[in-house]
Amino acid sequence: MAIDFKQKSASFVENKTRSAWHDTALWFVRNKRDIAVMGVENWEQLRLQASNIKTHCLSNLDKYLLEFEENALKNGAIVHWAKDADEHNKIVGEILNKHKVKKIVKSKSMLTEECELNPYLEKNGIEVIDTDLGERIIQLRNEPPSHIVLPAIHIKKEEVSELFHEKWNTERGNNDPQYLTYQARLSLRKDFLTSDAALTGVNFAVAETGEIVVCTNEGNADLGVSITPVQIHSMGLEKLIPKRSHLGVFTRMLARSATGQAITVYTSHFKKPKPEGEMHIIIVDNGRSERLKKEDFWTSLKCIRCGACMNTCPIYRRSGGHSYGYTIPGPIGAILTPNINLEKYSDLPFASTLCGSCSDVCPVKIDIHNQLYKWRQVIGKNNVLPKTKTIAMGLAGKILEKPGLFKFVFKMGRIALRILPDFIVYNRWNNWGKGRKMPEIKKKKLRNEF
């Protein structure tokens, strides 16, 4: 079944206060990004360098994946390969069952969201605790994230206060962020101390050294990995970079693009297991190699999941992340999802003004707006467009290709708009007329003024 982006976004926009607040909050983050970027003299050169590194790595991915595996094994890590989400989840389940794990702490990982790991583990009797504060909030609300960096950006502090009161019996009506954060910390600290394993996502994996790098602002990934005997790191195969020296490029760009910070508070390197512990790395494909084959769309694999394209996008800011119906929303999500299911996500490439702001802020120079445009062509050629669009565009094409017919139709249109009542144009069957108003039709024609 196709995702109805228009209906979901309309539902979000109905709450005008929330929609305006969501827009303002994300634009605030975008402004912080701009200030941070202006403080780096060679920012555009860094973007180009990052893009070139990713191009080189993706063009030689087979070589670097094997190099990474070889070095990770030398370090004492256990490396697994998963072709899809099901394999990834089964591998995680087998590791946890082997160690009789009944409770796991997990730091933020869009890949595990993509693979729907939490429901899989819970179905198999394993308690999963998301330890990123935003992720914990939406987990308690039984919701997916609405943003890849700010998963609870759509939720107000008053709602968080009510949620914590309901779940943890905190002080009702206390909306102070410091108080709420402290209460979350008290709860999560117990979970860290009573868990048997920890799982993290991966921001970067270094082929040269076989290490992985995880970037957080809360230290939750470090705490989970440090306390528990078993650590698991789930990484999409595109997270690879060739050399450790390349990290200096990406760590300078990631936090600035995401939240306007110079660097994340914690940039943690995990290379080998703890004494008497186990370190597992799961390298996941899940459609990525298929995307790598696509000439017009493979560069989307360069994405470092900073969320800058979402913070700047006028459509995302006003429609909310849940309108996209996928783990990764916004402009980047709109070019990733048609790779997964063209028919289901055919709405999303049209959820854009093609203004190009997403491409302008992308730290690895992905041509997002061009790919959105190209996906529209693919969707049209594959007859996935709604019949209303194909019929309307076909009719418009016939009119536009014949000057005489064009003049006649527009003459009739001018007359009709003057004499017909408004409800003929503005009614519930005409989506175009919702939220739009035709300008007043002047008597003098534009072409007669030249």
N, C-alpha and C positions, 0 to 999 in steps of 0.2 A: 504493500500500500504506500502511495506517495506521501511524502511529508507536505502538509499544507502550511507553508511558511506564512502566507498572507493571513490565514485565519489565526494562527498562533500569535503572530506579531500584533494583529489587530486587538487580540485579547489583552496583550501586555500594555498596549497604548491606551486602552480604555481607562486604566488607572493613571490619569494624567500626572498626578503628583509623583508617583513612583517612576514613571517614564522620564519625567523631567529631572528628577533626582539622579536616576541612573545615568542619564546623558551628562549631567554636570560632573558627577563623580569620575566618570571615565575621561572626560575632557581635562579634568584636573590632573589626572595621571599622565595624559598626553602632554600637557604643558610642562610637567616635571621632567618628562623625557627630553623635551626640547631644550630646557635649561641645562640639563646634564650633558647633552650632546654638544651644545655650544661651548662647553668647557674643554672639549677635546679638539685640539687644533687640526689634527689629521683624520678627523672622523670619516670623511668620504674615502680616503685612502684605506682606512681600516675596513670599511664596508667592502670595498673592492677586493682587499686581501682575503677577507673571510669568505667571500663568494668564490674566489679562485681556489682557495683551499678545499672548500666543499666540492667544487666542480672536479678537481683533481681526484679527491678521495672517492667520490661516487663513480667516476670513470674507471677507477681501479679497485672497485669495492671487493672483488673476489680475493685479490692479493692482500688487501689490508685486513679483511676479516680473518683470513688464515694466519696472518702475522699476529693479530690480536689474540686469537685463540692459543697459538703457540706460546706467547709470552705470559698469558694469564695462567696457563697450565704450569709453566715453570715457576710462577709465583705461588703455586699451591691452590689456586682456585679450581673449581669444578665447572666446566663450561657445557651448557646444554644448547641445542638448536631446536627452535619451534617454527614450523612452517605456517601455523595459524593460531588463532586465539584458543581453540580447543586444546591443541598440543601444549601451549604455554600453561594453561590452567591445570592440565593433567600433570605436567612436570612439577609445578608448585605443590600440587596436592600430594604427589608421591614423596617429595622431599619432606613435607610436613608429617605425613603418615609414618615415614621411616623413623622420625625422631619423636613420634607420639605427641606432636604439637596440637594443643587445643585452643591456643590463643596466639594471635600474631599482631604485632604493631606495624603499621604501614605508613610511610611518608608519601607525599604527593607523587602520583604517577599517572600521567594521562594514558600511558600504554595499558596499565591494568584496568583503567576505566574503559578503554577501547575493547579490551578482552573480556570485560564483565567478570573480573576475578572475584570480587566480593560476593556476589550471589552464588557463584560456584562453590566457594569455600564454606559459606554459611549453610548451603544445602548439604554439605558433607560434614556438618557438625563442628566446624572450626570458627571461632569468634574472630572477627576482623575489626581492629580499631584503627581508624584513620587518625593520624596524630597531627597533621597540619591543621591549624585552628579553623580555617575556612572549610576544609574538607570535613572536619569533625562536625561542624555546624550543619552542613548539608546532609551528612550521614544521619545525624539525629533527626533531621526533617524528612529523611527518606527521599532525597532529591538528587539528581545528577548535578555536577558543577555547571555553572553558567559562563565560566571564563576559565582559561587554562592557567592563569597566574593568580587571579582573584576569584576563586570558585564561589564565594558567597557575596559577591558584589551587589547582587540584586536584593539582598536582605538588609533591613534596617536594624539598628542596635536595639530598638524597642522590641522587635520580634525575637532577637537573640535572647534578650532578657527574659521574655515570656517562655521561650523554649527551655532555657536553663532552669527556670523555676519549675517547669513541668517535669523535666528529666532528673534534676539534681536537687530540687527543693531549695534553690537559692532565694535570696531576698526578692520578693515580688516588687516590680516597679523600679528596681535599681538598674538604670540604664548606663551607668558609668562604664566606659570601655575598660578602664584599668581593673575595676572590680570584676567584670565579666571575664576578662582574660585570666585573672588570678584564679577564678573558680574553675575555668577550663584547665588550667595548669594543675590544680589540685586533683582533679579527676583523672587527667592523663598521666600524671606521675604514678598513680596506682596501677594504671594499665601497663606502663613501661616495666614496672617492677614485677608484674605477675605474668608477663608474656614469655613464650618459649622460643620465638623467632621474630626476626624483623625483615621487612621487605622495603626496598627503595626503588624509585625510578632511576634513570641515568641521564644526566645532562650531556656528558661527553665521555667517550671511551677512547683511550689512546692506544693505537696499534703498536707503537714503538715500545711501550712499557707493559702493556697488558693490564693497565689500571683503569678504574672508572672514577668519574668526578661527579659529585652530587652537590648542587647549589641550593641552599635554603636560607631563610631569614630567621628561623625559629630553633634551629639546632635539633629538630626532632629526628631527622635521619641519623645523625651522629649518636644521639642518645640510644635509639633503638638498636643500632648495630653494636654499640659498645657494651650494652647490658646483656643481650641475648646470645646464646651460643651459636645459633644458626643465622646467617645473613644471606638474603637472596636479593639479587639486583636484576630487574627486568629492563632490557634495553631493546629498542627498535634498532635494526641493523644500520639505519642511517645516522645514528648518533656517533659514529666513528670519526675520528680525525687522525691523521698520520703520525704526528709527532707531539711530544709534550710541549715543545717550544710554541706550538700553535695555540696552546691554551691561553697565552697572554692576549691574543687577538680576541678570542671569543668571550673570555671572562670580562674584558673591558666593555664589550658590547651588550652582553646579556642583561645585566642589571639596569644599565642606563636605559635600554630599550623597554624593559619590562615595567620598572617602577620609578625610574629617575634616580636610582642610587648609583654611586660610583662602582660599588661591587656588592654582591650579596654578603650578608653577615657571616655566613658559613660557606666556604668553598672547600669541600671535603674530598680527599683522595683515598680511595679504598683499593689496596693492591694485593693484600694477602689475608688469609683468615687469621683470627685470633688464636693464641695457643689453645689447643684442644677444641677449637671451633671449626666450623665449615663455612666456606664462602662459595656461593653458587651464582653464576652469571648465566642468564637465559637470553640468548640472542633470538629475536623474534622477527619473522618476515611479515606475515599477515597482509599480503598484497603489495608489499613494498617493491619486490623485484618486478612485479607486473607493471607498476607505475614507472619504474626505472626504464622500461622498454619504450615508453611513450614519448616521442620526440618533443611534443609541445608541452608536456606536463611533468617531466622527470625532475625539473629543478625545484618542484615543491618539496622534494626530499631534503633540500638544504635547510629547511625550517628548524630553528633552534628553540621554538616554543616560548618566545618572549611575550607574545600577546600584543605587540605594538600595533599591529594592523587592526585589531579589535578596538583598541582605545581611540583610534583616529577615525574609524569608519562611522559615517553618519547613520547608516542603516542599522548596524549592530547596536550602537549606543541608544537608539530609540526603540529597538524592537526586542532587546533582551536575548541572552544566550540560549534560553530554552526554546525559542522559536525555531531554531535551526534543527532540532531533533537529532543532534549527534554530539558525541563527546567533545569534539573540537568545533566550536561555532565560528562566526565571523567570516571575514574574507578568506583566511587560510582554510577554514573548514569547508567553505563553499567550493574550493578547488580540489580538496581531498576527497570529499564524499562522492562525487560522480564516478570516481575510480572504483568505489566500493559497490555502488548500485545506481546505475544511471537513471533508471525510471523512478526509484524511490526518492532520490535527491535532486530531481530535475528542476525543482523550484529554486534551489539555492544560488546557482550562478546568476540568476536574474535579481537576486536580492542585493543589488549594488547599483550605484550611480555611475560606476566606471570613472570616478573622479581621479583615480590614481594615487590618492593619499596613502593607501596601504603599501603600494610599491615604494613610495618615497621614504617611508619610515622603516621599511624592512631592513634589518641589519645585515642580511646576507643577499640583498638585492634580488629577491624573487620577483619576477614581473607578474604580480598577483592579478592586477586588473586586466592585463593582456590574456592571462589564462582564463579568467572569468569570461571574457569575450569569446575566446576560442571554444570554451565548453558550451556556450550558447549555440555556436555553429554545429558542434557535434550533436547536441540535443535535437536541434532542428533536423539535421540529416538523418537521425535515427527515428524520426517520427514520434518523439516522446512529448512534444509540446501538446498542450490541451487543444482540442478541436476548435474551441472558440478563438484561440490565437491564430491557428493555421488558416481558418476560414477568413478571419478579419484581415490578416496580412496578405492573403492571396487576393482578396477583393481590392485591397489598397494598391497592390502591385498592378492589377489590371487597369485601375483608374489612372495611376501615375504614369503608366507607359503610353497613354493616349492623350495628348494635349487638349484635343477638343472635348473629350469626355471629362477630363479634369476640370476644365473651365465650367462645363455645364453642371457638374455635381457640386462644385463649390458655389456656383450662383444659386442653385436650389438650396444649398445649406445655409447661405446667408439669409435668404428669404425665410426659411423654416425657423431659424433661431430668433428672428424678429417676431414672428406671428404665433409660434407654438407655445403653449404653456410650459412652465418649468418642469412639471412632473414627467414630461415626455423624455427629457434628458436626465434629470436627477431622480432616479428611482432605485429600488433595491435590486433590480436586475442589471443595472448598468454600473459595474464596478468602477469604471473610469470616473463617473460623476460623484463618487464618494470622496469627500474631502477636497474636491476641485470645483472651480466655478469658471465658466467661460467668460472671457472679457466682453465688454459691450461691443456689439458689432457696429462699426461706423458706416455711415452712408457712402463715404468716399473710399474707393478701392485702393489698396496699397500700390498696385502696379500703375495706376493712373497718376501717381505722385512723382514718377520718374520720367 
